[in-house]
Amino acid sequence: MSVATQHGDLATPTPNIQQKIAELGPWFHNIHLPDGSQTRPDHPLGDFPSTKWHYLGAHLPKDLHGWRALDIGCNAGFYTVQLAQRGAHVTAIDVDPHYLAQARWTVQQWGVEDAVTFKQMQIYDLAHTNETFDLVLFMGVFYHLRYPLLGLDIVTQKVKRLMVFQSLSIPGNDAADMTEIKDVNHCEPLRQVGWPHMAFIEHKLANDRTNWWVPNLNGIEAMLRSSGMRVTERLPQELFVCAPDPERPSVINTWDRAEFLAATGNHSAAQNGQSNNGRKEHTP
């Protein structure tokens, strides 16, 4: 659905819908419903997440029939509905039953419930499934992860065609000379403003104790490349459209497979202690 269609500007809010919105609150997504109601019209981020979809929607296929999509951290289901209305079958996951209840109700309001499968699960649980997806939305989750690069590596293994990545990020996009550092006693380049890095949040950010990390934009791109993804489009609102890069596969598919298998609990595959080329790289 387009943002204009979703907003239902010509409809009139109905009391029973307003009551249900109140019962299911509090809301983080401001969902525009067919009757003209909004779930959080006073959102501090504006009309969120429509503001992000304004940039993203035009860069995804209009026709997703036959595509399997994964919406990670689906929250109240805004993006799930968008993808389902374009024809995709969407697996929508979240760890919070509160948000899943909102999302189940939201898809019913838009009549796309038959195209959606909901699962309460952690992102790390994806490592123990054999499912892959044509399109993966990995938005607004990365910086909440205690183990972010593990999460990214798990997710990118599930991507067949496209992934959309978005994270809270450090402002600025300064260039840096990221040539290989061969001497551990001369690490001055790491001090460059534009060097890929993440800031660690020990306590809280924006009064949220689950905000663990804030990467800079160069760090986001570097981690995506390291996980075997090629950034095809870099959009406003911290949005990255990516595709698997066959010319530069993830290190977990080349020399560091054993570590990934051990980290994801696949002990039987990792017990031989061998990576794909039979060695492990170490810093002297």
C-alpha positions in Angstrom: 0.0 0.0 0.0 1.2 3.5 -0.6 1.6 5.8 2.3 -1.4 7.8 1.0 -3.5 4.7 0.9 -2.5 3.5 4.3 -3.3 6.9 5.8 -7.0 6.5 4.9 -7.4 10.3 4.7 -11.1 10.1 3.6 -12.1 7.6 6.3 -13.6 8.4 9.7 -12.2 6.8 12.9 -14.6 4.5 14.6 -15.1 4.2 18.4 -14.5 0.4 18.5 -11.2 0.7 16.7 -10.1 3.6 19.0 -11.0 1.4 22.0 -8.9 -1.5 20.6 -6.0 0.8 20.0 -6.1 1.8 23.6 -6.4 -1.8 24.8 -3.3 -2.8 22.8 -1.2 0.2 23.8 1.4 1.5 24.3 2.4 1.6 20.6 5.8 2.4 19.0 4.7 2.2 15.4 2.2 4.8 14.3 -0.1 2.6 12.2 -2.6 4.4 9.9 -5.7 2.1 9.8 -8.3 1.8 7.1 -10.9 3.7 9.1 -8.6 6.7 9.5 -7.4 5.9 13.0 -3.7 6.2 14.0 -2.1 4.1 16.7 0.4 6.8 17.9 -0.3 10.1 16.1 1.9 12.0 18.7 5.0 9.9 18.0 8.2 11.8 19.0 9.9 10.8 15.7 7.0 12.2 13.6 4.9 9.9 11.5 7.1 6.9 12.2 7.8 4.5 10.5 6.0 6.1 7.4 8.9 8.5 7.3 11.4 5.7 6.6 9.0 3.9 4.2 8.8 7.2 2.2 12.5 6.7 1.2 12.5 2.9 1.1 9.3 1.9 -0.6 10.3 3.1 -4.1 13.6 1.1 -3.9 11.9 -2.3 -3.4 10.0 -4.3 -6.1 6.4 -3.2 -6.4 5.4 -6.8 -7.2 6.6 -9.3 -4.6 4.3 -12.2 -5.5 6.3 -15.4 -5.1 8.8 -13.8 -2.7 9.3 -14.9 0.8 10.1 -12.1 3.2 11.4 -11.9 6.7 10.6 -8.9 8.9 13.0 -9.0 11.9 11.7 -7.1 15.0 8.3 -6.6 13.3 6.9 -4.6 16.2 3.3 -3.5 15.4 3.6 -4.8 11.8 3.9 -1.6 9.7 6.5 -3.1 7.3 4.9 -6.5 7.4 1.7 -5.1 6.0 3.6 -3.1 3.3 5.3 -6.2 2.0 2.2 -8.4 2.2 0.2 -5.9 0.2 2.9 -6.1 -2.5 2.3 -9.9 -2.7 5.0 -11.3 -0.5 4.5 -14.0 2.1 6.0 -12.5 5.2 7.5 -14.2 8.3 7.3 -11.6 11.0 9.4 -12.2 14.2 9.7 -10.3 17.4 10.8 -11.2 21.0 8.0 -9.2 22.6 4.5 -10.8 22.8 3.1 -7.3 23.3 4.2 -6.1 19.9 3.2 -9.4 18.3 -0.3 -9.0 19.6 -0.4 -5.5 18.0 1.0 -6.9 14.7 -1.6 -9.7 14.5 -4.4 -7.2 15.0 -2.8 -4.7 12.5 -2.6 -7.3 9.6 -6.2 -8.3 10.3 -7.3 -4.6 9.8 -5.7 -4.6 6.4 -6.9 -8.1 5.5 -3.5 -9.6 4.8 -3.4 -12.1 7.7 -3.3 -15.0 5.3 0.0 -13.8 3.9 1.8 -13.5 7.3 3.3 -16.0 9.7 4.2 -14.7 13.1 6.9 -16.1 15.4 8.1 -15.1 18.8 11.8 -15.6 18.6 15.2 -14.1 19.1 17.3 -13.1 16.1 19.9 -15.7 17.1 17.2 -18.5 16.8 17.4 -18.0 13.0 20.7 -19.9 13.1 18.8 -23.0 13.9 16.4 -22.9 11.0 17.0 -23.9 7.4 14.7 -21.2 6.0 16.0 -18.6 3.5 14.2 -15.5 2.3 14.2 -13.5 -0.9 13.9 -10.2 1.1 15.0 -9.6 4.6 14.2 -6.4 6.6 16.8 -5.9 9.4 15.8 -2.5 10.6 16.0 -0.9 14.0 17.4 -4.1 15.7 21.1 -4.2 15.2 22.0 -1.6 17.9 19.8 -3.4 20.4 21.8 -6.6 20.2 24.3 -7.6 22.8 26.1 -9.6 20.1 25.6 -7.5 17.0 28.0 -9.0 14.5 26.9 -12.5 15.3 23.3 -11.4 14.7 24.3 -9.8 11.4 26.2 -12.9 10.3 23.2 -15.1 11.1 20.8 -12.9 9.2 22.9 -12.5 6.1 23.1 -16.3 5.7 19.3 -16.2 5.2 19.3 -13.6 2.4 18.7 -14.9 -1.2 18.1 -11.6 -3.1 17.8 -8.4 -1.0 18.3 -7.2 2.5 17.4 -3.8 4.0 19.6 -2.8 6.9 19.0 0.2 9.2 20.6 1.1 12.5 20.9 4.0 14.8 24.2 5.6 13.8 26.8 8.2 14.7 26.4 11.3 12.5 29.0 12.1 9.9 30.4 10.3 6.9 34.1 11.3 7.0 36.5 9.5 4.7 39.3 7.4 6.1 42.3 5.6 4.7 41.4 2.0 5.5 44.4 0.3 4.1 45.5 -2.8 5.9 47.4 -2.2 9.2 50.2 -4.7 9.2 52.0 -3.6 12.4 50.1 -3.8 15.7 52.6 -1.3 17.1 51.4 1.4 14.6 47.7 1.6 14.9 47.4 5.3 14.6 45.0 5.0 11.5 42.4 3.7 13.9 42.1 7.2 15.4 40.8 8.6 12.1 37.3 10.1 12.5 36.1 8.1 9.5 37.5 4.7 10.5 34.8 2.1 10.8 33.9 1.8 14.5 31.1 1.4 17.0 30.5 3.2 20.3 29.6 0.9 23.2 26.8 2.1 25.6 27.5 0.8 29.1 24.3 2.2 30.7 21.4 3.6 28.7 20.9 5.7 25.6 17.6 7.6 25.3 16.6 5.9 28.6 16.7 2.5 26.9 19.0 -0.1 28.4 18.8 -2.3 25.3 20.7 0.3 23.2 24.1 -1.4 23.4 26.0 -0.1 20.3 26.0 2.9 17.9 28.1 2.4 14.8 29.2 5.1 12.4 28.1 4.8 8.8 31.4 3.6 7.5 31.3 0.9 10.2 27.9 -0.2 9.0 29.1 -0.6 5.4 32.3 -2.4 6.6 30.4 -4.9 8.7 27.9 -5.5 5.8 30.8 -6.2 3.4 32.5 -8.4 6.0 29.2 -10.4 6.2 29.1 -11.0 2.5 26.8 -8.2 1.5 27.2 -5.6 -1.2 25.5 -2.2 -0.6 23.5 -1.4 -3.7 21.8 1.7 -2.5 22.5 4.0 0.4 19.4 6.0 1.3 18.5 8.7 3.8 17.2 7.7 7.3 20.2 5.3 7.8 18.9 2.9 5.2 21.1 0.5 3.3 19.7 -1.8 0.5 22.1 -4.8 0.1 22.5 -7.9 -1.9 24.7 -11.0 -1.4 28.1 -10.4 -3.0 29.4 -13.6 -4.6 32.7 -12.0 -5.3 33.3 -11.2 -1.6 31.6 -13.9 0.5 31.4 -13.6 4.3 34.4 -14.8 6.3 32.1 -17.4 7.9 31.8 -19.1 4.5 35.6 -19.0 3.9 38.1 -19.1 6.7 36.1 -18.6 9.9 33.3 -21.1 9.7 34.1 -23.1 12.8 33.9 -20.0 15.1 30.4 -19.2 13.7 29.2 -22.7 14.2 30.5 -22.8 17.8 29.0 -19.3 18.5 25.6 -20.5 17.3 25.6 -23.7 19.3 26.2 -26.1 16.4 28.8 -28.0 18.4 28.7 -31.2 16.4 29.8 -29.3 13.3 32.4 -27.2 15.1 34.0 -29.8 17.3 36.6 -30.7 14.7 38.1 -27.3 15.3 38.6 -26.7 11.6 37.6 -23.7 9.5 37.1 -24.2 5.8 40.7 -24.0 5.0 41.9 -25.8 8.1 43.4 -22.8 9.9 42.6 -20.0 12.2 44.2 -16.5 11.9 45.7 -15.0 15.0 47.2 -11.6 15.8 50.8 -12.0 17.0 
